[in-house]
């Protein structure tokens, strides 16, 4: 696949995620068991481990389906 087309698809996916974020946030992404949230005075750190695994699984499944 042409790298230009790949970048366009990735950019379109990011724009779509930004547009649909209010609805996507209701799914609980970023607050799954396994996500690390540290709240300290003057600092907030979020490490979304479980969310990254779920997104990776879904993207792998989509790529596998559309590859056929």
Buried (B, 14 or more C-beta within 10 A) or exposed (E): EEEEEEEEEEEEEEEEEEEEEEEBEEEEBEEBEEBEEEEEEEEEEEEBEBBBEBEEEEEEEEEEEEEE
